[in-house]
Amino acid sequence: MARTRHPLEAAIESIVRLSGWSAIVFVALISLFLLKEGLPAFGEVPLASLFGTRWYPIEGFYALGPLIWGSLVVTVGAALFAVPLGVGAAMFIAEVAPRWLREVLKPLVEILAGLPSVVLGFLGIVVLVPAIRETLGLATGLTALTGSLLLAGMALPTIVSVAEDALDAVPSAYKIGSLALGASRWQTLWRVTLPAARTGVLTAIMLGVGRAIGETMAVMMVTGNAPVVLFGPHALVSPVRTMTATVAAEMGEVARGSVHYHVLFTVGLVLFVISFVVNVLASIVLLKRRAAAGRMLS
């Protein structure tokens, strides 16, 4: 005999189902809007110019190269700083820190994740920019390195929180078995716990990098906003301009329907595709992690 469903249960199920579908619809609508406003740029600007190395809209130069390069330098630099520090901090909180210290550090990490980016950008201007300028003897502290350090600080809470949860979810039998076989605490952590949680740690890294890619205000405040392409060791200590900073700085000043307007939406479209790919990869990794955990439990 079929069970009669309570009206409240049916209503809640409908709301949950509607919420799930609405997320897909919203992403699809955003994609269509970006395509509608961004694709005309490919017909208005020659491809050679669009993928060139000079961004100067006043004179009709709309090259995306400097913007993509700036985002790449800042994001890779942030990952180089944030990944080892974030994973190391997660390992310390999950496996090394005493219980009382863990109960203090975990909420602090969550609080750091909620700080507004404009506040961090202000702190970067007041503290980090002068420190970089004086330490390295530069003409200005508004550089890609400054943006990388600031973004690393913003990505750290995400990496630490997700990676710590992954490490904490490793079955205690793995650790006990390793210690029983004569492995040290460090060997157990490095060769047993961390490999067992590698899927979750990788998810944490991808989510942290995804936040770094999409950050706007903090990057715009500390990177100097110079759309140039420099290679070699000087790339990190020179001003750059990211895609997000360009859209935020220029979108309010362009005429609707102009070439500049459409190119800015093309920049947003490229950024949307990059962020979408990163999030999809993170979701795939997370699903594999859940599947692997289900096989272990079964």
Protein Blocks (a to p, Z undefined) as FASTA:
>chain_A
ZZdddfklmmmmmmmmmmmmmmmmmmmmmmmmmmmmmmmmmmmpcfklmmmcbdcfknop
acfklmmmmmmmmmmmmmmmmmmmmmmmmmmmmmmpcfklmmmmmmmmmmmmmpcfklmm
mmmmmmmmmmmmmmnopabfcdfklmmmmmmmmmmmmmmmmmmmmmmmpcfklmmmmmmn
opafklmmmmmmmmmmmmmmmmmmmmmmmmmmmpcklmmmmnoppacddedjklmmpccd
dfklmmmmmmmmpcehiaklmmmmmmmmmmmmmmmmmmmmmmmmmmmmmmmmmmmmZZ
